[in-house]
Structure formats: structure tokens, C-alpha cells
Amino acid sequence: MIGPVVKMTKSPRARLESINKLMEEKLKLRLLEIAKTAVNLSPVDTGAYITSFSYAVGPGRPRGKSSKNKATGQSKQQMEEEGFDGLKSDVNRITDLTNTAAISLRNNSPHALDVEYGENWFKTDGYFVFTKLRNIYG
């Protein structure tokens, strides 16, 4: 006699696909959380730095904008939205997130090191955006 039988409503393959979909949704949410924190921590003057963040999978051309000849005193809220929208677009472009080996958050603004460490600045220290992100998210 065979013992009790449990009938599974989903095939193992369907369960695995469901788990992968859930993992991908969680990864996207985490990437968006990191993106939101990055733009919130960023200073805004011309908006070049905050809109130069990008997520990249492998090599590729990271987003990078110069502050040269840009108006200063831009709206922090508006620039945060623009920077976040760019990162959200990057996340949505990643087609197979669960099988992606590595995702990098980059800022290719020509003055990114100045913003991070205060290099070439005399009046302020750096903002340490990436340092703070590593402290928060590991």
C-alpha cells in the first residue's frame, strides 16, 4: 500500500519559475531602493553629478554629464527625479536579472571624484556618496 499522496498543483518547473520571478522582483526593488538613496545623498548644483548615475551590466558606456557651462542652483527635487528616472530605466532594461552575474552602480561625471572625496575643492569636504551607500547596503 502506498502512503498518503500530496498532489502538487504546480509542476516543479512552474514553481521554480514562480520563485525566479519573485527573486527578480525583490532584486529590482532593492536596486531601486539603492538608486533612491544614491540620489537622495547626492548634492545638487548643476545637476550633472546626480543625473550621471547609471546601473551597468558588464562593460558599457556609463552615463556621465559635465557641469561645464550648466546653470547652477538647480532644483534638488527635480534633479533627484531625473537621476532616479535614469536609474529606474537602467533597471527595467536588464532582461534576465536573476541570471546576471554583477550589476554596477556608476557615476561617470567628470567631477565624480571631487564630489566623493572633495578633491580640488577648498571650501567643502567630499559628500562620500558611494562610501555611504557601501555602509548602508554592504
C-alpha positions in Angstrom: 0.0 0.0 0.0 1.2 3.5 -0.9 1.2 6.1 1.9 -0.6 9.5 1.7 -0.2 11.3 -1.5 0.1 15.1 -1.8 -1.0 16.4 -5.1 1.0 19.5 -6.2 -1.0 22.0 -8.2 2.1 23.3 -9.9 4.8 21.4 -11.6 8.4 21.8 -10.2 9.2 23.9 -13.3 6.3 26.2 -12.7 7.3 26.5 -9.0 10.9 27.3 -10.0 9.7 30.0 -12.5 7.5 31.5 -9.7 10.4 31.6 -7.3 12.7 33.2 -10.0 10.0 35.8 -10.7 9.7 36.6 -7.0 13.5 36.9 -6.7 13.7 39.2 -9.7 11.0 41.4 -8.2 12.9 41.6 -4.9 16.2 42.4 -6.7 14.5 45.2 -8.7 13.1 46.6 -5.5 16.5 46.5 -3.9 18.2 48.2 -6.8 15.5 50.9 -6.9 16.0 51.4 -3.1 19.7 51.8 -3.6 19.1 54.2 -6.5 16.7 56.3 -4.4 19.3 56.5 -1.6 22.1 57.5 -4.1 20.2 60.4 -5.5 19.0 61.5 -2.0 22.6 61.5 -0.7 23.8 63.5 -3.7 24.4 67.2 -3.8 22.9 69.3 -6.5 24.3 72.4 -8.0 24.1 72.0 -11.8 22.5 68.5 -11.7 25.3 67.0 -13.7 26.5 64.6 -10.9 23.1 63.4 -9.8 22.0 62.7 -13.3 25.2 60.8 -14.1 24.4 57.7 -12.1 23.9 54.5 -14.1 23.4 50.8 -13.5 25.6 48.7 -15.8 25.8 45.0 -16.5 29.3 44.3 -17.8 31.2 46.8 -19.8 29.3 49.5 -21.4 29.1 53.2 -21.6 28.2 54.7 -18.3 26.1 57.8 -18.1 28.3 60.9 -17.4 27.5 64.6 -17.7 29.8 67.5 -17.3 28.8 70.5 -15.2 30.7 72.8 -17.6 28.5 75.6 -18.9 25.5 74.4 -17.0 23.4 76.8 -14.8 23.9 76.4 -11.1 21.3 76.3 -8.3 19.1 73.7 -9.9 16.1 72.3 -8.0 17.2 69.3 -5.9 13.8 67.7 -6.1 13.7 67.9 -9.9 17.3 66.6 -10.3 16.6 63.8 -7.9 13.6 62.7 -10.0 15.7 62.9 -13.2 18.5 61.0 -11.7 16.2 58.3 -10.3 14.3 58.0 -13.5 17.5 57.3 -15.4 18.4 54.5 -12.8 14.9 53.1 -13.0 15.2 52.9 -16.7 18.5 51.1 -16.4 16.9 48.5 -14.0 14.0 48.0 -16.4 16.4 47.3 -19.3 18.0 44.4 -17.6 16.2 41.4 -19.2 17.4 38.5 -17.0 18.1 39.9 -13.6 18.2 36.5 -11.8 21.0 35.2 -14.1 23.0 38.4 -14.1 26.4 37.9 -12.5 27.0 41.5 -11.5 25.4 44.9 -11.6 27.4 48.1 -11.0 26.2 51.4 -9.9 28.4 54.0 -11.5 28.8 57.7 -11.8 30.8 58.8 -14.7 30.5 62.6 -14.2 33.9 64.2 -14.8 33.8 65.6 -11.3 32.6 62.4 -9.5 35.8 62.0 -7.5 35.6 65.7 -6.5 32.0 65.1 -5.2 33.0 61.8 -3.5 36.3 62.9 -1.8 36.3 66.7 -2.1 39.3 66.7 -4.4 40.0 70.0 -6.0 37.6 71.8 -3.6 38.8 74.2 -1.0 35.6 75.1 0.9 33.8 71.8 1.4 34.7 68.2 2.2 33.5 65.4 -0.1 30.0 64.0 0.1 31.1 60.4 0.2 28.0 59.2 -1.6 29.5 55.8 -2.6 31.1 55.3 0.8 27.7 55.9 2.5 26.0 53.6 0.1 28.5 50.8 0.9 27.9 51.5 4.6 24.2 51.2 4.2 23.9 48.3 1.7 27.2 46.5 2.1 
